[in-house]
Amino acid sequence: MSKKQKKEITTTVTSEDHFMTFYNENNKKLIVVDVYPGWSGPCTAMYPTYNQLMISIDDFEKRIDILLLDQDKLVTYKNDKFHATCQPKFLFISEGKIIDEVLGTNIPVFIEKVNKYIPLSY
């Protein structure tokens, strides 16, 4: 992919309203959310895995969004599922519902869940 064509693999959530544009029942994409506490930042160890997925999945940008979410950006929807710990936490969302999660940087399990939940087409 040339520099002109380079697309950001992840989207940093800037506010609760921004998050809600992804977290709704009308969104048919798989949403993967890296939930982190503000003091630690997102899990940078996963970036090579995100890149691998982008390369290996046809129509990646039409089928999946990977969000980086500082838990402090949520007020209304803050709950135990969106509460980050000292280890990375990844939530899998489909059509406005949390369907699974991965705790820690367990790359094989993470990839397995992406392949399990990603829509066949968009």
C-alpha positions in Angstrom: 0.0 0.0 0.0 1.5 3.3 -1.0 1.8 6.3 1.4 -1.1 8.0 -0.5 -3.3 5.0 0.1 -2.3 4.4 3.7 -5.3 4.2 6.0 -5.3 4.5 9.8 -6.1 1.0 11.2 -7.5 2.4 14.5 -9.7 5.2 15.5 -9.2 7.1 18.7 -12.5 7.8 20.4 -12.6 11.5 21.2 -15.9 11.7 23.2 -18.9 9.7 24.2 -20.9 11.1 21.2 -18.1 10.0 18.9 -18.2 6.5 20.5 -22.0 6.3 20.0 -21.5 6.7 16.2 -20.0 3.2 16.3 -21.8 1.7 19.3 -25.3 1.4 17.8 -27.6 -1.3 16.5 -27.5 0.0 12.9 -23.7 -0.5 12.6 -23.3 -3.9 10.9 -19.5 -3.9 11.2 -17.6 -5.7 13.9 -16.4 -3.2 16.4 -13.3 -4.1 18.4 -12.7 -1.7 21.3 -9.3 -1.5 23.1 -10.6 -0.1 26.5 -7.8 1.5 28.6 -7.4 3.7 31.6 -6.2 7.2 30.7 -3.0 6.8 32.7 -1.8 3.9 30.6 -2.9 4.5 27.0 -3.9 1.9 24.4 -2.1 -1.4 23.9 0.6 -0.6 21.4 1.7 -4.3 21.4 -1.4 -5.1 19.3 -0.5 -2.7 16.4 1.3 -5.4 14.4 -1.7 -7.7 14.8 -4.1 -5.0 13.7 -1.8 -4.5 10.6 -1.8 -8.2 9.9 -5.6 -8.3 10.1 -5.9 -5.3 7.8 -3.7 -7.0 5.2 -5.3 -10.5 5.5 -9.0 -9.6 5.6 -10.8 -8.6 2.4 -12.6 -5.3 2.6 -11.2 -4.8 6.1 -12.4 -1.2 6.3 -15.9 -2.1 5.3 -16.2 -5.0 7.8 -14.4 -4.0 11.0 -13.5 -0.9 13.1 -10.9 -1.0 15.8 -11.4 1.7 18.4 -9.1 3.0 21.1 -11.2 4.1 24.0 -10.0 5.9 27.1 -12.6 4.7 29.7 -12.7 8.3 31.0 -14.4 9.4 27.7 -17.6 7.5 28.7 -20.0 8.9 31.3 -23.5 7.7 30.4 -22.4 4.3 29.2 -19.7 3.6 31.8 -20.2 0.2 33.4 -18.2 -2.9 34.3 -17.7 -3.9 30.7 -16.1 -0.6 29.8 -14.0 -0.4 33.0 -10.3 -0.9 32.2 -7.8 -2.7 34.3 -4.0 -2.7 34.3 -4.1 -5.4 31.6 -5.4 -4.8 28.1 -9.1 -5.3 27.5 -10.7 -5.8 24.1 -14.5 -5.8 23.6 -16.1 -7.2 20.6 -19.4 -5.4 19.6 -21.9 -6.3 16.9 -25.0 -4.3 16.2 -24.8 -2.3 19.4 -24.2 -5.3 21.7 -21.1 -6.5 23.5 -20.7 -10.1 22.3 -17.3 -11.1 23.7 -14.1 -9.8 25.2 -10.4 -10.7 25.5 -8.4 -9.8 28.6 -4.6 -9.4 28.0 -2.6 -9.6 24.8 -3.6 -13.1 23.9 -3.0 -12.7 20.1 -4.2 -16.1 19.0 -7.5 -15.8 20.9 -7.9 -12.2 19.7 -7.5 -13.3 16.0 -9.8 -16.2 16.6 -12.6 -13.9 17.9 -12.1 -11.5 15.0 -12.5 -14.3 12.5 -15.5 -15.7 14.4 -17.4 -12.4 14.6 -16.5 -10.4 11.5 -19.4 -10.2 9.1 -19.0 -12.1 5.8 -19.8 -9.0 3.8 -20.9 -5.5 4.3 
